[in-house]
């Protein structure tokens, strides 16, 4: 890793250390491993021996993360969708229920993750965002990424769990420089770059869930404000928990970039 790379992260204005976030990453990975096992996915060690549920709980964090990354890669997006379709159908039903009231009436919960980074540039961030969906990267950075197709510029389909909560949802969306007005989020005008997007279900239903990433170059690095939004008729815990999702998704993406420089 480049020697001058440093990163400080706050979740809703509370500082989290790298060790704390790595622990949360491990715990989310273990959650997904247990769910895969319950769904009948074969999880084995290097000798082909099946892991029991108890075995999974005794894996070192790095072992659990590596096992999940390999399992995500082996399954791929299509097989994962077929495997988890009942869960995706259930999530779709819930998000439609959360959107029964007009979004202008209920408003949005917001969860804000902030990054203060030294050693990377705006161009580095833009390059990382352009490749974040490639190959195994989605699985390396966030355990609850179940599959990604396409790009944020042309249109992206992603299967992920929002807020380290509930079950994964299949959504699609396209990036825009404009913050959706219904979110109530205020544009940070001193941050020149804004990448935002509101998501739809596979059938085109707008669930009023999405992300706003604002970026500002500073001396020796950059600052990022990542805001998650969702309807207030959904559990607030989703917006609160997605600060963790962003801390891992964006933070791990930037760490991979720093390691490659």
N, C-alpha and C positions, 0 to 999 in steps of 0.2 A: 504494500500500500504506500502511496506517496507520503512522504514524511511530514508535509505541512497540512495534511487533511485533518480537519477537526469539525465536529458537528454537535451542536446543542439542540435539544428538542423539548418543546413544551406541549402538553396536551391540555387544552382549555386553561392555559396559563399556569399549569403545574409542571415543574421540571421533572423529566424522567431520565434516568441514567441508561447507558447502553446495556448494562447488566440487567436492569429491570425489564427493558424491552426484549432482550434475548430470552428471559424467563417466560414472558408472555408469549413469545413466538413458539417456544417449546410447548407450552400448555395448549395453545391452539392446534399445534401439529398433533399432539397426543389425542385431542378431541376428534380430529378428522380421522386418524388411524383407527380409533375405536369404532367410529361410524362406518368406515369402510369394512372393517371386520364384520360388523353386524349385518352389513349388506351382502356378505359372502365373498368379498375380495380376498384372494389368497395373499397373505403376508408371510414371507419366509426370510430366514437368515441366509448367510452366505453358503451354507451347506444344504439349503433347500428344506430345512425343518420349519414347519409351521409355527408361527408365534401364537401363543395363547393370549387371552386378554390380560392375564397377569404378567406374561412376558413383556408385553408392550409397556406396562407400567414400570418395569425394571430397566428399560433401555435408557442409556445416557442421553441427555438432550441432543447431542450431535448425531447419535445413532438414530433417534426418532426422526429428526429433521431429514437426514439422508434417506431413511426408509420411505418417508412420505414423498419426498421429491421424486425418487425413483418410481414410486407407485403412481403418482400423478402422471409422470412421463409415459409409463407403460400403458396406462389406461387410455390416455389421450382424451380430448374433449368429447368425441362422439360416443365412445364407450362409457365415459363417465355420465353423459346425459342419459343414455339408455338405462344405466344402472340406477340412477337417482331420479328418474322421471316422476315417480310418485311424490317425491319431496319437492321437485320443481313445481309440479301442479299445485301442491298444497301452498307453497310460497306465493305463487301467482294469485291464488284465491285470497290469501291474506292481504296482499298489497292492493288488490281491488277493493277489499273491504275497508282498508285504511283510507281509501280515496273516495268513499261514498259522498262525503261532504265536499263542496267546492274548496279548492286549495286556498282561494282568496279568503274564505271564511275561517278555515282552521289554522292557516299559517304553517310555518316550518320550524322544526327543531334544527339547530345548528351545532356542529361540533368542530372545533378549530384546533388544528395542529400547526405549530410554527417551527421552522428550522432556521438555525443560524449557522452557516457553513463557511469554513475557510479552506482554501485550496482548490476550489472548483469555480468555473466561470458559468455565465449564462449560456454560452454555447455548449458547454459540457452538459448542462441540465437539459437543453433542448435535444441534444444527441441521445441522452439517456431515455427521455420520454419517447423518442422515435423508435427505440428498439426494446422498450420495456415489455412488449408483447411477444418477442421473438423466442423461439425454442423453449428452453427450460427456465428462462428468466422469471416468468410469472410465478412458477412454483418455488423458485429459490427465495424470492423476496417476501412472499406472503402465503402461509399454509392454506388459507381459505380461498385461494384462487383455484378453481376447478377446471378452467379452460378459457382460452382467449382466441378469437379469430378476428382478422381484419386489423385496421388501424384507427386511431381516434380521428384522423383527418378524413378518411374516406367512409368511415362507419365501422364500428366495432361491436362484436357480440362477445359478452363475457358472462361466465358463470362464477359467481362469488357469493359469499355470505356477507351481508352488511353488518357492521358494528360488532363483530365477534359475538353474534347473537343469532338465535333462530337457526334457519337452514338456508342453503344457497338459493339464489334466484337467477334465472336466465334473463338477461336484459340486452338491449342494444342502444347505441347512442353515437353521436357525432360531436366532436369538439367545436366550440365557438368562442370568440373573444368576449362575448357578452354574458353577463350574469343574468340568469332568468329573474324577472322582476318579482315573481311570486315568492321567491326565497326569503326576501327581507334582508338579505346579506348586503352590506355596504361595500362598494368598490374601494380598495386602498389605492388612491390616486397616485401615490408616490411609488407604486409598484408598476413599472411600465408593461410587464407581460401578464396577460390573463388567459388562462386556458380553462374553460368551463364546459359543462355538459349536463343535460337532464336526460334521464334514462326512460326507456319504454320497455314494456314486456314484449315477448316475441310476437304477439298479435297486434302490436302497435299501441296498446293502452299505456297512457302516460301515468307513471306512478309518482312523479314529482320527487324523485330521488336523484342525487347526483353529486358532482364535485366541482369545486372552484379552486384552481391553483394559481396564485399570484406570485410573481417573482421579481426581485429587485437586486441588481448588481450592487455590491458594496466593495470597499477597499479590500482586496485579497480574497474575495469570495462572493457570496450571495445570500439573500434571505428569501424564504418561501413561506407563504401563508396558504395552507390547504384547508378548505372548509367543506364539510359534508352537510348536506341538507336532506331532510325527509319530512313527510307530513306529520303534524302534531297529533293526529289520530293514531299514528304508529307509536310503539313504546319509545319513550325518550332514551332508554338504554341503548337503542340502536345508534342514535347520534353521538351519545357519550362514548360508546365503544368503538365507533369508527375513527375516533382520534387515534386509537391504538392501531387500527388497520392502516391508516395513513402513515403513522410513525414508522411502521414496518415496511409498507409498500414503497414509499418515497425514500425513507432513510436507507433501507437495504439496497435499493436501486442505486443510490448515490455511493454507497460503500463499494458495491461491485465496480462502479465506474472508477473510483479512486484506486482500487486494487489493480485495475488494468492500465493505469497511467504510469 
